Structure formats: C-alpha cells, structure tokens
Amino acid sequence: MKNESVDVLIIGAGPSGAVAAAYLHKQGLKIKVVEKNRFPRFVIGESLIPRCMDHFGAVGLLPCLEAKGFEVKRGARFMNDKGVVCNFDFSKKHGDGWDWTWQVPRADFDKTLTDELERWGVAIDFEKEVVDVVFADDGTSATTIKGKDGDPSVIDAKFIIDSSGWGRVLPRLLDLDRPSEIPEHATIFTHLKDVRRPEGEEGTLITFDIIDTDTWLWVIPFSNGDCSIGYVGTIAYLESFEGSPTEKLRQMMRLSTYYRERFEGLDYLFEPRTIKSFSASVKQLYGKGYALTGNSAEFLDPVFSSGVTFAAESAHLSAKLIDKQLSGENVDWEKEYTEYIMYGVNVFSTYVKEWYTGNLQKIFFHSTVNKGIKAQICAVLAGYVWDRSNPFVKNHDRLVKTVAHIADMEMERALERQ
C-alpha cells in the first residue's frame, strides 16, 4: 500500500479547502488536498457576501477570481407578497469592510480556485475518497483514501483540516454530528438561460421574493447569462406540490407575481434538485490533530448567503493556528478557534431564526425603519458578524426582537389613527 507523509492533509477542495491550502502553502508547509469529486462540479452557495473577500484577498486568491468577470453583487433585494421592497446597499453598512462581492456559478468559481492552487504547485488529488482516519495519541493521523480504481493508499499527517462540506467526513467518521437548532427546511433549485433579463441594474440584482414567512424564492443572475432560481420552504410545503421536480418548480415559480412572466416557460438547464434538512451542526469544531471548517462544521440556512463566508473565515483562522502550532507555539483551540467561530455562528443563527419567526421580516418591510438600524443590520448581512462595535452584533440576541416589537407598536398606532 502506498504511503505519503505531509504536514497538513486538507479534505475537500471547495472554497474552504482552497483558502486553507493557499495560506499553508505560502507558509512553506507540505500539504495535500484530497477531493472526492472531479472539478468542475455543481454545488449551490452561489451568492457570496463581502466578508469572504477579506480572506480570498489575504491568501492571494483574489486576482484569479477578478479575471473571471463574475457578476458583481453590491447588496441584496428583499420583496414581500404585498409588493413592499427592502434594498440593502453594502456601501451603506455600519463599519469598515468590503462594499461588494460576487454572484457566481460555483462550478466555475471553485474550479478557478483549484486551477490557481495547482498553478502554484499545491498537490490536489481529485476523485479520492477518505474511507478511514486513525489518530495517534499525539494527534498525528493515518488517513486511508481510495480512488476510482479502488486501490487504497495512506496519507500520514501532523494535522487534518476537514473542509469536506456536505460530505462531512470527520463528523461522520468520528460521530461528531448533532442536530441543528435551525428550523428544518428544504430547497428545490435549478439554472436557466435568463433570456428575458431586463437591461441595467434590474437584470443583475440578487432578489429574495418572500411568498410567506416560511417560504421564499431566490433569483441569482450570473454574468454568463444564466440565472439560479430556487425555492426554500418547509419540507411539508415543498412536498405538497405534485409531479416531477420540473413540474413542481414551475408551479412554485407561478406564485411569484414579480418573476412569473420573466421565467415562465423557459427550459431548465438541469432537472431541479432537492435538498432537505440542510442545516447541520457538530459536537465540537476541533480535536487533537484536526479542525472542522465550513459546512463540515456548521451550516445554517441559505437565506443570508453565509456559507462561503463561514467556510473562508474558519479555514483561514484554522490554517493560521495550525501553522502556529506546528512551529512549536502554544494554541488554545477552544478560545482562539471555537469561541471565535461560534460567536459569528450564533449571531447569524439569531438572524436566521428571527427570519423564520417573522421578526426580521417585520423590520425589513417596516416603512419607517431607522437608517442607522438598517446600516447595522446591513453589516450583519455583509458578514461582519464579529464586529462588536455594531449593536446588532453585540446585542443580537435581543435587539431584533426589540425592534420588531417597536415596529408592531407603530403599525398598531397607525391603524388606530385610520
């Protein structure tokens, strides 16, 4: 059996694995990336938020992405069934940070990252599946992988970063999964040729079209003329539609008065796919000799497009800490990694939960929402969920409820005056 020794083994070559690999490669460590799929491969998570740009920039991956001409995303639009629209402009957010990011076909985006890493000389083994991991008492590991030919090989590593995303390799092998506290939802989605796309800004806007408190449509235009469309709702609601996946999604799309005409009758580029109960959590983010990043650790909900940002944030931080530890310095993984990452996760979790209670939607669509409050919420939606100078970060667990309550009271007073 073939054996190979590296400093760090990275499982998964998506954005999380790419950021970790880029950082560690620049520190001179010997790394290996193993990826179960062959790139390009389809994956959702196509709407980015500005915070991830900090990490792609810090590890040197921005130039290759900028060269691709992805659709620029400068904010997000939310609209409800009453025709009320709430626009968030990232340039008007609280605090510093990037004012824009991209809307990307992830197959192209992820392939751009791995192509760049291979150009740098990073070793990436595609179509290699992790089937077993054994940790020694000192945290070193022996990972067994198999390729399409079925022949196993072993990679010895001083440390493992699990960036396997939905594959959740170490959570599965080490029994680290635990139920998420986010309400269970499902999604059905596809791509289409956006042949009726309006000219100008309207044709580029990412939009969340709210059907009801639990149900919403995403529309994500790409620079190549394609568009990602998808519905999110309760599992029972999505299962209430009859027919094939294409027939189901066509019925759902007709519920959108705003987008019905634009997308009616257009062919889907692939049969719509469904994911159920996508929110996920783990018992711990690290152990002796490993760290979990991105969706292999925590995945919340697609409503605020936080997936790639948490992937990049956790990957960059874990790579820094691994480099520090392998250099002989002491690392407090609980404080420096878990507490930090979970602070941001908890902030975003509040916003996801309050979205589905309806409280956040009340604020978004309230006609007199304070500009300062909107700027602070905008910073959260931009991914700056570690900025404690923002009251809607520092006091996230109570402020959303408080402002929603105030909005309710103002609505009641307005009705009384009529």
MOBELKA-V807905 format. One line per field, one symbol per residue. ss: DSSP state (@ for helix, = for strand, . for the rest). phi: phi as a letter, one per 30 degrees, with the letter a starting at -180 (. if undefined). burial: # if it has 24 or more other ideal C-beta (glycine too) atoms within 12 Angstrom, else .. A space follows every 50 residues. Layout:
ss->???
phi->???
burial->???
This chain:
ss->.==========...@@@@@@@@@@@@....=====...........=... @@@@@@@@...@@@@@....===.=====.....=====@@@........ ===..@@@@@@@@@@@@@@@..====..=======.....======.... .===========..@@@.@@@@@...==.......========....... @@@...======..=======....========.@@@@@.....@@@@@@ @@@......@@@@....=....====...===...==..===.@@@..=. .@@@..@@@@@@@@@@@@@@@@@@@@......@@@@@@@@@@@@@@@@@@ @@@@@@@.@@@@@@......@@@@@@@@@@@.........@@@@.@@@@@ @@@@@@@@@@@@@@@@@.
phi->.dbbcbdbcccjcdeddddddddddddiddbbccbdccddbdadjcccbe eddeddddcicdedddddidddcclaccbcdcidcbcccddcddidkdca abcbddedddddddddddddjddbcdhbcdcabbcdddjdbbccbbcddi ddbbcdbdabcccdiddhddeddchcdbddddedbbbbaabbdddcdddi dedcddbccddaecbaccbbdcddjdbcbacbaddddddddcjdeddddd dddddcddceddceiddddaeecbbchddbbbdacaadjabcbhddcbbc addchdedddddddddddddddeddddjddbcddddceddddddedddee dddddddjdddedecddcdddddddddeddddjdccdddcedcdcedbdd dddddddddddddddddd
burial->.....####################...#########.#.########## #######.####.##..#.###########.....#####..###.#### ##################.#.#####.####.#.#...#######..... ..###################.##.##..#.###########.#..#... ...########.###########..########...##..#...##.### .##.##.##..##..#.##..####..#####.####.############ #######################.##....#.#..###.########### ######..########..#...###############..####..#..## #.##..#...........
